[in-house]
Amino acid sequence: MRASRRAKTRLECETLEDRVTPATLTWSGAVDGLWSHVGNWTTTDVTHPVPQNGDAVVLPAGALNRTQSDDLGQLTLSSITFNDIGYNLSGSLIDLGNISVAPAGLMTGGDSIANDLVFVVTAPSDQATIDLGSARELLSLGGSVEVAGAGTLTVTSGGAGAALGVANLAVLATATLSIQNTNATIFGQAAIYGVFAISGNSRVDIAPAAIVADAGTVSVNAGASLYIAGLVDVEAQNGTGGVLTNNGGLVLVESSGSLYVAVRIDNISGELYIAGLTVLEQGSLLTQQTSAAFTVVAPGGELYVAWDMIGNNGAQLYVFGQVVVANNGNDGIGFYQYDGTIAIEAGGALYAYGLVAIEANSALYDYGTLALEPNGYLYSADLVVIEQGGVFYDYGTFANFGTYYNFGHQIGG
């Protein structure tokens, strides 16, 4: 009787999903300043003796060799935490989730990262942070910093005196950069293609730099301020974006600063203070929308209106420097005050080559120079007053349907 054969069973190995557990690596600096040397780190995972993709890096108090080089090539890190001052990092590009500064106690000083950084916030719900903690900390980012995706990078601080310095900043696509309760200084260039929002008790200094808002927005909210000592160029793409909104904050164009706007400035309830040059390019609009909206052209400052400027609901314009209302054909370019006050102060000048309209419930007071140039058109449905010391140069068309007082000097007309 032939014995039956038992069927053979073939054993196969199934390829399983790679499972990599991120580690936390803490710098000791026991060997030197290179990230690639194992002896410089303590780790929560012996398979990660040096930083790998997905890991968190902690730079603690009391460590040696704080001038470091990331010589590992491009990394993706979940976070970098500074627990002391005096760290200076350079090297390869880092894709980064978060930076936090959490020193023990209140310290004065700074840390720096010279690496190029990319905060990847792919989806609208994705959040990345730069938390400056509660110390008087200066964190300097000397490489290029990109915010890429549709999510948000939030810069925040819990203490007075914390500051962020950025050499080159790009907010790409539909990403959002939100600066809250801290100071941020942009020393190089900032290209804003998404949303740049400043809120809380924040102050952002542009010195000297450029913000190019291309199909993006720049928003300054209540209690916040934007100081421009360099160039801010708010441009547009295909007729969209390129809008600067001052919603209860302060936008200050310093004497060395320039602000160019291709689409619109909405000064809703804050102050626009111009000590440098502000140009409303052809096709752009400046609106002042409430009684809490002030535009001040300071001595030495210039506001150049190549399209339209509209003030209503009690908005006010004070001119100590120079305002030029340009003429560009018959496109309705001009300066419309529907409800509020225009005051040309002593030493100030308003040059009208286009239309200046003083509509109902509005007034224009001239203590300096009101120059209605050839092709200029001054329309008054309410009140125009040439005060003592004021001069009205009338070389254009003055259509008065309101009240006109001249206590100063009129030339021409």
SVG drawing of the C-alpha trace seen along z (x, -y; Angstrom):
<svg xmlns="http://www.w3.org/2000/svg" viewBox="-25 -137 60 139">
<polyline fill="none" stroke="black" stroke-width="0.4" points="0.0,0.0 1.4,-3.3 1.7,-5.9 -0.2,-9.1 2.0,-12.1 1.4,-15.1 0.9,-18.3 3.8,-20.7 3.2,-24.1 5.2,-26.9 6.2,-29.5 6.2,-33.1 7.2,-36.4 4.7,-39.2 6.1,-42.7 4.8,-44.7 4.3,-48.5 7.3,-50.4 6.7,-51.8 9.1,-54.4 8.6,-55.9 9.9,-59.5 12.5,-60.1 13.4,-63.0 17.1,-63.9 18.7,-66.2 21.9,-68.0 24.8,-67.5 27.6,-68.8 30.1,-66.5 32.2,-66.0 31.9,-69.0 29.3,-71.1 28.4,-68.6 24.9,-67.1 26.2,-64.0 28.3,-62.9 26.6,-60.4 28.4,-61.5 26.7,-64.9 23.2,-63.5 21.1,-61.6 18.1,-59.9 14.8,-58.2 15.4,-55.6 18.8,-53.9 17.9,-53.4 18.0,-57.2 21.5,-58.1 21.4,-61.3 18.3,-63.3 16.3,-61.6 13.1,-62.6 10.2,-63.1 12.3,-63.5 12.2,-66.3 15.3,-68.2 15.9,-69.8 18.7,-72.3 18.9,-72.3 20.4,-74.6 24.0,-73.9 25.1,-72.1 28.4,-72.5 29.3,-73.6 26.2,-75.8 27.6,-76.8 26.4,-73.9 26.2,-72.6 23.4,-70.4 25.6,-68.4 23.1,-65.6 21.5,-66.9 17.9,-68.0 15.8,-66.9 12.2,-66.9 11.8,-67.7 8.7,-67.8 10.1,-70.5 13.2,-72.4 13.1,-73.6 15.5,-76.1 15.8,-75.9 18.7,-78.3 20.2,-81.3 23.4,-81.4 22.6,-78.6 23.7,-79.3 22.6,-76.7 23.6,-76.5 23.7,-73.9 21.2,-72.1 17.6,-73.0 15.1,-71.8 11.4,-71.1 10.0,-72.0 6.8,-71.7 7.4,-73.9 9.9,-76.1 9.6,-76.9 11.6,-78.9 11.0,-77.7 13.9,-78.8 13.7,-78.1 13.3,-81.5 13.3,-85.0 16.3,-85.5 17.6,-88.2 19.5,-87.1 19.0,-85.2 19.3,-82.2 19.8,-82.0 19.1,-79.6 20.9,-80.3 19.5,-77.2 16.8,-77.7 13.5,-76.6 10.2,-75.4 7.1,-75.2 4.9,-72.8 1.2,-73.3 -0.4,-71.3 -4.1,-71.4 -6.1,-74.4 -6.3,-72.6 -2.5,-72.2 -0.9,-74.4 2.8,-75.2 4.1,-77.5 7.0,-79.7 6.4,-80.2 8.8,-82.7 7.7,-81.9 7.7,-84.4 11.3,-85.4 13.0,-88.5 14.1,-86.3 15.4,-87.3 15.2,-84.4 17.0,-85.3 16.2,-83.3 19.0,-84.2 18.1,-81.9 15.1,-81.9 11.8,-81.0 8.9,-79.7 5.3,-78.9 4.0,-76.5 0.6,-75.0 -2.9,-76.1 -2.5,-76.1 -1.1,-78.6 2.2,-79.4 1.5,-81.3 4.2,-83.4 3.3,-84.1 4.8,-85.1 3.6,-85.3 5.9,-88.0 7.0,-91.6 10.3,-91.9 10.2,-88.6 11.2,-89.2 11.6,-87.4 14.1,-88.5 13.7,-87.2 16.1,-87.8 13.9,-86.5 10.3,-85.4 7.9,-83.9 4.3,-83.1 3.4,-81.0 0.1,-80.0 -2.8,-80.2 -0.8,-79.9 -1.3,-82.2 1.3,-83.8 -0.3,-85.0 1.8,-87.1 0.3,-87.4 1.5,-89.3 5.1,-89.6 7.6,-91.7 8.8,-90.6 11.5,-92.4 12.0,-91.6 15.5,-92.7 15.6,-91.2 12.7,-90.5 9.2,-89.2 7.1,-87.9 3.5,-87.5 1.4,-85.4 -1.0,-84.2 -2.3,-86.0 -0.1,-88.1 -2.1,-88.9 -0.8,-90.9 -2.9,-91.0 -2.8,-91.2 -0.1,-93.6 2.2,-92.7 4.6,-95.0 6.2,-94.2 9.1,-96.2 10.1,-96.1 13.6,-97.3 14.7,-97.6 12.7,-95.0 9.9,-94.3 6.5,-92.7 5.1,-91.7 1.5,-90.7 0.6,-89.0 -2.9,-87.7 -2.6,-87.9 -3.6,-90.1 -1.8,-92.1 -4.0,-92.7 -3.2,-94.8 -5.7,-94.2 -6.7,-96.1 -3.8,-96.9 -1.2,-95.8 1.2,-97.8 3.2,-97.6 6.2,-99.8 7.7,-100.2 11.3,-101.5 11.9,-99.7 9.7,-98.8 6.3,-97.3 4.9,-96.6 1.3,-95.2 0.7,-93.9 -2.1,-91.9 -2.4,-89.0 -5.2,-88.9 -7.0,-91.7 -7.3,-89.8 -5.5,-90.1 -2.9,-92.7 -5.0,-94.3 -3.8,-95.9 -6.4,-96.2 -5.9,-98.3 -8.6,-97.1 -8.0,-99.2 -4.2,-99.1 -1.3,-101.4 0.4,-101.4 3.4,-103.7 5.4,-104.4 8.6,-105.8 10.7,-108.5 12.9,-105.9 10.0,-103.7 7.9,-103.3 4.4,-101.7 3.1,-100.9 -0.4,-99.5 -1.8,-98.2 -5.3,-97.3 -6.6,-98.7 -5.8,-100.0 -8.8,-99.7 -8.2,-101.9 -11.3,-100.7 -10.8,-102.0 -7.0,-102.5 -4.3,-105.1 -2.3,-105.3 0.7,-107.5 2.8,-108.5 6.2,-110.0 7.7,-108.4 6.3,-107.7 2.9,-106.0 1.8,-105.5 -1.7,-104.4 -0.9,-103.0 -3.2,-103.2 -6.3,-101.2 -5.9,-101.2 -8.1,-102.6 -7.7,-103.9 -10.8,-103.9 -11.4,-105.3 -14.5,-103.8 -15.3,-105.0 -14.9,-108.0 -12.1,-106.0 -10.1,-106.0 -7.2,-108.6 -4.7,-109.2 -1.9,-111.5 0.6,-112.7 3.4,-113.9 6.0,-116.5 8.3,-115.1 5.7,-112.5 4.0,-112.1 0.8,-110.4 0.5,-110.0 -3.1,-109.1 -3.0,-107.8 -6.6,-106.5 -9.2,-107.0 -9.2,-107.8 -12.5,-107.7 -13.3,-108.9 -16.7,-108.5 -18.5,-108.0 -16.5,-110.7 -13.0,-109.7 -10.3,-112.3 -7.2,-113.2 -4.5,-115.5 -1.8,-116.8 1.4,-118.1 3.4,-116.9 2.3,-116.5 -0.7,-114.9 -0.8,-114.7 -4.0,-113.8 -2.9,-112.8 -4.8,-113.0 -5.0,-110.1 -7.5,-110.9 -11.2,-110.7 -11.3,-107.6 -12.9,-109.2 -9.6,-109.4 -9.8,-111.5 -10.3,-112.1 -13.8,-111.8 -14.7,-112.9 -18.3,-112.0 -18.4,-112.5 -15.4,-113.7 -12.6,-116.3 -9.6,-117.1 -7.2,-119.5 -4.2,-120.9 -2.0,-122.0 0.6,-124.8 3.5,-123.6 1.3,-121.0 0.2,-120.9 -2.5,-119.3 -1.8,-119.3 -4.9,-118.4 -4.3,-117.4 -7.5,-115.4 -10.7,-115.5 -11.1,-116.5 -14.7,-116.2 -16.0,-117.6 -19.3,-115.9 -22.2,-116.2 -21.3,-116.6 -17.6,-117.1 -15.1,-120.0 -11.8,-121.0 -9.6,-123.4 -6.5,-124.9 -3.9,-126.3 -1.1,-125.5 -1.3,-125.2 -4.2,-124.0 -3.1,-123.9 -5.7,-123.3 -3.5,-122.6 -4.5,-122.9 -7.0,-120.0 -7.6,-119.9 -11.2,-120.0 -12.4,-120.9 -16.0,-120.1 -17.6,-121.3 -21.1,-120.3 -20.4,-121.4 -17.6,-123.5 -14.2,-124.7 -12.3,-127.2 -9.0,-128.9 -7.8,-129.7 -5.4,-132.5 -2.0,-131.6 -3.5,-129.3 -3.1,-129.8 -5.4,-128.6 -3.8,-128.3 -6.8,-128.1 -5.6,-127.1 -8.2,-124.5 -12.0,-124.4 -13.6,-125.2 -17.3,-124.2 -18.8,-125.4 -22.2,-124.3 -21.6,-124.6 -20.0,-127.2 -16.7,-128.8 -14.7,-131.0 -11.4,-132.7 -9.5,-134.1 -6.2,-133.5 -4.9,-134.2 -6.3,-133.1 -4.2,-133.1 -6.0,-132.7 -9.6,-131.7"/>
</svg>
